[in-house]
Amino acid sequence: MPGARDGAINYTQLRDCYGDVYLTENKVNRVRIGLSKVPFGWDNMQSSSNRIPLDRSDPINSAINGERGTGVFYYWTPEFAQDLYKEVLDEGLKGSGNYGVFGIGADNGQGVSRAEANDNMHFVIRLELPWKMPSGVFFPFLRWQQYTGGFLWERNSPDTFTNSFDMGVEWQIQPQMEFTMEYDFANRTNTGADAQIVDANYAQFRGDLLRFQFQMNY
């Protein structure tokens, strides 16, 4: 986040500021204008309350700072998908919200709370098919990810390598209370401000992590 690695303790950040223009009465076609999430990937679109793993996947998240951009996006959401998106969220299942079955648009590529740096535009297109899985109390998960390339929102867009296997379970104690346990086998580039430099490159971090999170939704 802007300021987080520059010693700032307090700062104000604008996360979402947009308007939806519906082109049809049934809300199938709409245009979103302003600062909003960029329709890219799956877990990038999910809030922490709707995401089972504790972190978003690096290969997708590496491209967009804060998952957001200032731009214009068109979304096509047929009526059956509108109903399903709403049902999944109302029942407390792990959906992404309504970002259309098909989305296309452009944004400034600067992410959240950053001034324009290069006058270039980023273009994105996304297609998904929503379906509902059975609701439950326990949500086990496994995830493997590997990524080689730059982190565009890090300073100087450093080259990185990530190879990680994550497994865990989320226990939905009540609709408003969730407990997640996750174990990670991590091999990733440390791009922090105090990271060690080896042969002009950031050093790799290797280790196992056991992580817990208790979350209250309101």
Phi and psi in degrees as a GROMACS rama.xvg file:
@    title "Ramachandran Plot"
@    xaxis  label "Phi"
@    yaxis  label "Psi"
@TYPE xy
-55.6671  129.223  PRO-2
90.3918  -20.6505  GLY-3
-66.2229  -32.2792  ALA-4
-103.354  9.95066  ARG-5
-110.597  18.5904  ASP-6
88.8578  2.71389  GLY-7
-70.9413  140.438  ALA-8
-101.893  -43.3986  ILE-9
-126.684  138.738  ASN-10
-160.627  160.24  TYR-11
-109.313  136.995  THR-12
-134.305  131.81  GLN-13
-89.4652  120.334  LEU-14
-98.6776  -44.3644  ARG-15
-138.932  130.088  ASP-16
-155.892  92.5232  CYS-17
-148.763  167.646  TYR-18
-132.842  141.913  GLY-19
-100.731  130.545  ASP-20
-111.557  111.943  VAL-21
-85.3113  126.329  TYR-22
-89.2588  -15.1996  LEU-23
-137.074  153.067  THR-24
-65.1227  -30.0219  GLU-25
-82.6053  4.49597  ASN-26
63.5485  20.8283  LYS-27
-70.9005  -39.2578  VAL-28
-114.341  126.647  ASN-29
-148.101  157.005  ARG-30
-121.156  131.242  VAL-31
-108.914  127.742  ARG-32
-124.456  129.359  ILE-33
128.069  -157.717  GLY-34
-90.1702  115.712  LEU-35
-155.923  176.486  SER-36
-64.9267  139.486  LYS-37
-84.6885  127.697  VAL-38
-70.2027  86.5277  PRO-39
-146.409  116.043  PHE-40
82.3849  -170.913  GLY-41
-109.136  -62.111  TRP-42
-72.4134  -15.8238  ASP-43
-62.4882  -28.9918  ASN-44
-84.5306  -15.4112  MET-45
-86.0839  140.861  GLN-46
-78.6867  167.565  SER-47
-63.0994  -27.926  SER-48
-73.5958  -18.6866  SER-49
-110.288  1.80525  ASN-50
-104.756  132.709  ARG-51
-79.2985  -55.2474  ILE-52
-62.0866  152.555  PRO-53
-70.6303  -28.5879  LEU-54
-123.644  157.207  ASP-55
-75.266  159.399  ARG-56
-72.8281  136.114  SER-57
-63.4263  -42.3484  ASP-58
-56.5925  -36.2549  PRO-59
-85.049  -44.8259  ILE-60
-70.3752  -17.286  ASN-61
-67.6787  -16.592  SER-62
-90.6509  -21.1025  ALA-63
-134.881  118.44  ILE-64
-69.8945  120.53  ASN-65
70.4355  11.2982  GLY-66
63.2461  10.8631  GLU-67
-131.805  160.913  ARG-68
-158.977  161.801  GLY-69
-95.7986  117.878  THR-70
-172.585  -161.169  GLY-71
-129.412  128.311  VAL-72
-132.391  138.86  PHE-73
-104.808  133.267  TYR-74
-123.45  134.076  TYR-75
-112.747  116.842  TRP-76
-133.034  97.0382  THR-77
-60.1766  160.534  PRO-78
-61.535  -36.2862  GLU-79
-62.7537  -36.0722  PHE-80
-72.4843  -37.0502  ALA-81
-58.2334  -44.953  GLN-82
-64.4895  -40.457  ASP-83
-70.1167  -42.7157  LEU-84
-57.0273  -43.7662  TYR-85
-67.4944  -41.9804  LYS-86
-63.9431  -43.0198  GLU-87
-59.8585  -44.7886  VAL-88
-70.3898  -40.623  LEU-89
-63.2024  -32.4789  ASP-90
-89.7255  1.6682  GLU-91
77.1323  21.2831  GLY-92
-83.0875  176.163  LEU-93
-97.1738  74.4058  LYS-94
-98.5923  -173.068  GLY-95
-115.243  -5.37382  SER-96
88.6829  176.019  GLY-97
-91.1687  95.2296  ASN-98
-116.194  26.696  TYR-99
80.4598  151.606  GLY-100
-72.2634  -35.2704  VAL-101
-129.791  132.376  PHE-102
-136.822  143.565  GLY-103
-150.877  145.559  ILE-104
175.652  -169.357  GLY-105
-143.741  146.896  ALA-106
-141.159  173.704  ASP-107
-80.833  -8.59106  ASN-108
75.3259  11.2178  GLY-109
-97.3055  -9.72968  GLN-110
77.9705  -143.157  GLY-111
-99.3943  129.286  VAL-112
56.1037  39.3382  SER-113
-123.99  139.169  ARG-114
-70.7137  153.73  ALA-115
-59.7131  133.708  GLU-116
-114.642  -22.6792  ALA-117
-147.31  -0.364146  ASN-118
60.677  21.1197  ASP-119
-96.6151  157.376  ASN-120
-114.07  147.391  MET-121
-106.997  135.313  HIS-122
-113.351  143.124  PHE-123
-141.927  148.056  VAL-124
-140.976  140.395  ILE-125
-144.678  137.915  ARG-126
-134.205  130.442  LEU-127
-142.711  156.496  GLU-128
-122.613  108.063  LEU-129
-77.9613  144.135  PRO-130
-147.739  160.799  TRP-131
-105.69  133.257  LYS-132
-101.837  158.074  MET-133
-59.317  140.711  PRO-134
-74.9902  158.042  SER-135
-165.495  -177.12  GLY-136
-98.3254  -36.2395  VAL-137
-110.093  137.188  PHE-138
-125.319  91.078  PHE-139
-76.014  152.762  PRO-140
-150.568  151.613  PHE-141
-131.965  142.981  LEU-142
-152.01  133.512  ARG-143
-121.705  134.855  TRP-144
-140.407  142.131  GLN-145
-139.194  135.464  GLN-146
-146.81  133.215  TYR-147
-126.954  120.24  THR-148
156.507  -172.593  GLY-149
-84.302  151.684  GLY-150
-97.3688  101.969  PHE-151
-63.2899  -29.2315  LEU-152
-92.4659  -0.494264  TRP-153
-85.3719  154.996  GLU-154
-59.4758  128.328  ARG-155
69.778  7.13468  ASN-156
45.7062  61.9484  SER-157
-66.9073  148  PRO-158
-68.5866  136.826  ASP-159
-137.457  161.923  THR-160
-135.465  128.226  PHE-161
-129.117  129.442  THR-162
-138.592  109.024  ASN-163
-140.097  139.963  SER-164
-121.978  124.691  PHE-165
-123.005  141.349  ASP-166
-146.704  151.304  MET-167
178.775  -169.015  GLY-168
-150.047  143.203  VAL-169
-112.328  132.148  GLU-170
-110.323  115.949  TRP-171
-89.6927  93.7657  GLN-172
-63.5396  -47.695  ILE-173
-142.347  165.774  GLN-174
-54.2817  -27.4014  PRO-175
-97.9706  -3.03132  GLN-176
-132.887  128.551  MET-177
-135.538  142.801  GLU-178
-125.353  127.896  PHE-179
-121.588  134.114  THR-180
-119.602  131.35  MET-181
-138.585  137.457  GLU-182
-118.421  127.893  TYR-183
-119.313  135.395  ASP-184
-104.515  105.093  PHE-185
-113.448  138.834  ALA-186
-140.518  101.359  ASN-187
-146.07  155.192  ARG-188
-76.3676  131.688  THR-189
-90.7792  107.797  ASN-190
-103.22  15.3962  THR-191
-64.5176  160.935  GLY-192
-60.9373  -27.7028  ALA-193
-103.679  20.1454  ASP-194
-69.2663  146.954  ALA-195
-73.6011  140.162  GLN-196
-104.704  126.777  ILE-197
-126.8  119.072  VAL-198
52.1157  45.8963  ASP-199
67.0196  15.8281  ALA-200
-126.648  154.559  ASN-201
-64.9056  143.979  TYR-202
-75.5622  154.549  ALA-203
-85.3079  143.923  GLN-204
-108.156  125.293  PHE-205
-125.484  133.904  ARG-206
174.653  170.942  GLY-207
-109.883  140.015  ASP-208
-129.202  131.667  LEU-209
-108.993  121.323  LEU-210
-127.895  145.513  ARG-211
-130.723  148.012  PHE-212
-147.055  130.497  GLN-213
-110.978  128  PHE-214
-128.441  136.604  GLN-215
-115.142  126.308  MET-216
-103.069  139.209  ASN-217
